[in-house]
C-alpha cells in the first residue's frame, strides 16, 4: 500500500512540476509579447506609429529585394564568364 501511495505521489509531483515549467515558459512568452506591444501603445512616451512603421518596413523590404536581385544578376554574370 505504501508503495502505491509513493508512486501516486511521485506522479502527481511530476505532473505539477511539468505544469509549472509549462506555465513559466508561457508567461515568459507573454512578457515578450507585452514588451513588443508596448512599442505601439499610445501611453508609451516613445510610441511607435504602426502605420508609419509598416510603411518603413515595406520600403526596406523593397530596397533589399532590389539589392538581392542586383547581386544575383552579378553572380550569374560572373559564373557565366568563367
C-alpha positions in Angstrom: 0.0 0.0 0.0 2.8 2.4 0.9 4.5 1.8 -2.5 1.3 2.7 -4.4 0.9 5.8 -2.4 4.6 6.8 -3.1 4.1 6.1 -6.8 0.9 8.2 -6.9 2.6 11.0 -5.0 5.6 11.0 -7.4 3.3 11.0 -10.4 1.4 13.9 -9.1 4.6 15.8 -8.2 6.0 15.1 -11.7 2.8 16.4 -13.3 2.8 19.5 -11.1 6.4 20.2 -11.9 5.7 19.8 -15.7 2.7 22.1 -15.4 4.8 24.7 -13.5 7.5 24.6 -16.2 5.0 25.0 -19.0 3.3 27.9 -17.2 6.7 29.6 -16.6 7.6 29.2 -20.3 4.2 30.6 -21.3 4.5 33.6 -19.0 7.9 34.4 -20.4 6.4 34.3 -23.9 3.6 36.6 -22.9 6.1 39.1 -21.3 7.8 39.2 -24.6 4.6 39.9 -26.5 3.6 42.5 -23.9 7.0 44.2 -24.4 6.6 44.2 -28.2 3.1 45.6 -28.0 4.2 48.4 -25.6 6.2 50.0 -28.5 2.8 50.7 -30.2 0.8 51.7 -27.1 -0.3 55.3 -27.1 0.6 55.7 -23.4 4.2 54.9 -24.2 6.1 58.2 -24.5 8.2 56.6 -27.2 5.1 55.5 -29.1 5.8 54.0 -32.5 3.1 54.6 -35.1 2.3 51.2 -36.5 1.2 52.7 -39.9 4.4 54.6 -40.3 6.4 51.6 -39.1 4.7 49.3 -41.6 5.5 51.7 -44.4 9.1 51.9 -43.4 9.4 48.1 -43.2 7.8 47.8 -46.6 10.3 50.2 -48.1 13.2 48.4 -46.5 11.9 45.1 -47.9 11.6 46.5 -51.4 15.1 48.0 -51.2 16.6 44.7 -50.0 14.7 42.8 -52.8 16.2 45.2 -55.3 19.7 44.6 -53.8 19.2 40.9 -53.8 18.2 40.9 -57.5 21.2 43.0 -58.4 23.6 40.7 -56.5 22.0 37.6 -58.1 22.5 39.1 -61.5 26.1 39.9 -60.8 26.7 36.3 -59.5 25.1 34.9 -62.7 27.2 37.1 -64.8 30.4 36.2 -63.0 29.6 32.5 -63.1 28.9 32.6 -66.9 32.2 34.5 -67.6 34.2 31.5 -66.2 
